[in-house]
Amino acid sequence: MKVSFTETALAEIEEIFAYIATHNVTAAAAVVDRVQRVIARLEDFPLTGHSTDEPGVRIVPVVRYPYLIFYAVADEEVVVLHVRHGARKRPWEEER
């Protein structure tokens, strides 16, 4: 299954790296690498994540780090919508 990213998700990954890199570049690279490995696993196991209150959106945690990956499965594609710190509001909560 193909994986694609929204511009928002790509920007959030860059922001995560930039924030952590201000303290430790090696740690920032490790976090982003782990995020990418979790996302890569969705290619083979797209239904790994849990359903959310938002229709069609699933969520998978980045184990070892406090980040959550929000994604949708459409046809033969996994679309990464957001990558956020677990303490932040859910993306759909901000819109209301």
GUSENU-154190 format. One line per field, with one value per residue: residue in three letters; x, z, y of N, C-alpha, C in turn. Coordinates in steps of 0.05 Angstrom, whole numbers, m for minus. Layout:
% GUSENU-154190
code = [ALA; ...]
n.X = [X; ...]
n.Z = [Z; ...]
n.Y = [Y; ...]
ca.X = [X; ...]
ca.Z = [Z; ...]
ca.Y = [Y; ...]
c.X = [X; ...]
c.Z = [Z; ...]
c.Y = [Y; ...]
This chain:
% GUSENU-154190
code = [MET; LYS; VAL; SER; PHE; THR; GLU; THR; ALA; LEU; ALA; GLU; ILE; GLU; GLU; ILE; PHE; ALA; TYR; ILE; ALA; THR; HIS; ASN; VAL; THR; ALA; ALA; ALA; ALA; VAL; VAL; ASP; ARG; VAL; GLN; ARG; VAL; ILE; ALA; ARG; LEU; GLU; ASP; PHE; PRO; LEU; THR; GLY; HIS; SER; THR; ASP; GLU; PRO; GLY; VAL; ARG; ILE; VAL; PRO; VAL; VAL; ARG; TYR; PRO; TYR; LEU; ILE; PHE; TYR; ALA; VAL; ALA; ASP; GLU; GLU; VAL; VAL; VAL; LEU; HIS; VAL; ARG; HIS; GLY; ALA; ARG; LYS; ARG; PRO; TRP; GLU; GLU; GLU; ARG]
n.X = [17; 11; 41; 26; 35; 5; 14; 13; 26; 79; 102; 95; 127; 177; 177; 178; 229; 261; 250; 268; 320; 343; 362; 386; 414; 423; 385; 339; 341; 336; 283; 253; 268; 245; 190; 185; 195; 151; 110; 124; 113; 58; 48; 46; 11; m41; m86; m69; m71; m115; m185; m214; m252; m264; m292; m264; m211; m152; m108; m41; 7; 73; 116; 157; 164; 130; 91; 38; 10; m34; m77; m108; m141; m149; m176; m123; m84; m48; m57; m20; m40; m30; 24; 33; 48; 29; 4; m21; m81; m129; m130; m181; m207; m188; m212; m263]
n.Z = [0; m15; 16; 32; 47; 79; 69; 117; 154; 139; 152; 207; 223; 209; 245; 294; 292; 288; 337; 377; 360; 376; 425; 422; 369; 353; 382; 360; 308; 318; 338; 294; 258; 282; 279; 223; 214; 240; 208; 159; 171; 167; 114; 104; 144; 148; 182; 233; 271; 319; 314; 312; 342; 300; 238; 194; 207; 234; 289; 311; 360; 371; 394; 451; 446; 456; 414; 366; 308; 260; 213; 150; 113; 47; m9; m40; m9; 44; 80; 113; 160; 205; 251; 317; 383; 439; 480; 458; 432; 395; 323; 300; 343; 347; 307; 320]
n.Y = [m23; 44; 102; 168; 238; 293; 364; 389; 348; 337; 386; 386; 343; 365; 408; 381; 357; 404; 429; 392; 387; 435; 425; 375; 346; 293; 264; 287; 268; 213; 210; 227; 188; 143; 157; 155; 101; 77; 97; 74; 21; 21; 15; m40; m57; m27; m21; m20; 21; 54; 67; 133; 187; 218; 208; 160; 170; 146; 128; 120; 105; 130; 90; 93; 147; 210; 217; 220; 190; 210; 185; 166; 115; 103; 74; 46; 70; 100; 157; 203; 247; 280; 291; 290; 316; 278; 306; 349; 380; 342; 342; 354; 377; 429; 456; 466]
ca.X = [0; 26; 38; 30; 34; m6; 34; 12; 41; 107; 111; 95; 152; 199; 176; 187; 258; 273; 247; 286; 348; 355; 375; 403; 409; 422; 359; 319; 343; 325; 254; 242; 272; 224; 165; 185; 192; 123; 94; 131; 98; 30; 46; 38; m10; m55; m107; m56; m80; m142; m205; m217; m279; m267; m296; m243; m184; m140; m85; m22; 27; 101; 125; 181; 164; 102; 79; 16; 7; m62; m77; m132; m137; m168; m169; m97; m66; m49; m51; m13; m53; m16; 42; 31; 54; 5; m9; m35; m109; m133; m133; m209; m216; m180; m229; m290]
ca.Z = [0; m17; 37; 25; 70; 75; 74; 146; 168; 133; 167; 235; 227; 209; 270; 316; 289; 295; 366; 392; 351; 390; 449; 416; 341; 351; 392; 341; 286; 328; 340; 267; 247; 294; 266; 196; 215; 246; 184; 139; 178; 158; 86; 105; 164; 150; 202; 259; 289; 330; 303; 329; 341; 273; 218; 175; 217; 253; 304; 320; 376; 365; 419; 463; 445; 462; 390; 354; 280; 252; 185; 138; 93; 25; m31; m36; 1; 72; 80; 139; 163; 225; 271; 339; 410; 451; 498; 442; 424; 370; 301; 296; 366; 343; 286; 331]
ca.Y = [0; 69; 121; 196; 256; 320; 384; 394; 327; 341; 409; 378; 327; 384; 423; 363; 356; 430; 435; 374; 393; 458; 414; 351; 338; 264; 256; 295; 248; 187; 212; 228; 161; 125; 165; 145; 72; 71; 103; 53; m4; 24; 5; m68; m61; m1; m20; m23; 42; 53; 87; 157; 199; 231; 187; 154; 177; 126; 139; 100; 118; 126; 78; 105; 176; 219; 228; 205; 193; 210; 178; 155; 95; 108; 57; 32; 90; 110; 186; 213; 273; 296; 278; 310; 308; 267; 325; 369; 373; 328; 362; 362; 393; 456; 468; 472]
c.X = [18; 20; 43; 26; 20; 17; 36; 29; 71; 118; 113; 120; 176; 200; 185; 218; 271; 272; 267; 315; 360; 369; 394; 396; 407; 395; 337; 318; 331; 295; 242; 245; 251; 197; 163; 182; 164; 105; 99; 116; 69; 26; 35; 15; m25; m76; m96; m67; m109; m160; m207; m246; m285; m270; m273; m215; m176; m116; m67; m1; 55; 113; 153; 181; 134; 88; 58; 15; m22; m61; m104; m124; m158; m158; m143; m76; m70; m40; m45; m22; m38; 3; 44; 40; 28; m9; m24; m64; m109; m138; m161; m220; m209; m198; m256; m290]
c.Z = [0; 7; 26; 49; 61; 80; 104; 161; 163; 150; 197; 241; 227; 235; 294; 315; 298; 325; 382; 385; 365; 416; 442; 388; 338; 361; 372; 317; 294; 329; 312; 253; 257; 282; 238; 195; 222; 222; 162; 145; 169; 129; 86; 124; 168; 172; 230; 279; 298; 316; 323; 328; 314; 252; 198; 184; 238; 266; 313; 336; 365; 391; 426; 462; 447; 437; 379; 324; 273; 222; 176; 117; 72; 1; m25; m26; 30; 70; 108; 141; 182; 241; 293; 365; 423; 470; 484; 437; 398; 348; 297; 320; 362; 324; 297; 347]
c.Y = [25; 87; 149; 213; 282; 340; 390; 373; 330; 365; 402; 361; 345; 400; 407; 362; 382; 436; 418; 381; 417; 449; 391; 341; 308; 253; 263; 276; 222; 188; 212; 201; 142; 132; 153; 115; 63; 75; 82; 27; m3; 15; m24; m74; m36; 1; m23; m3; 39; 73; 110; 166; 212; 209; 184; 159; 156; 139; 116; 115; 112; 116; 88; 135; 185; 230; 208; 211; 190; 204; 167; 135; 98; 91; 41; 51; 97; 139; 195; 242; 291; 278; 298; 298; 299; 286; 347; 360; 358; 348; 372; 378; 423; 471; 477; 497]
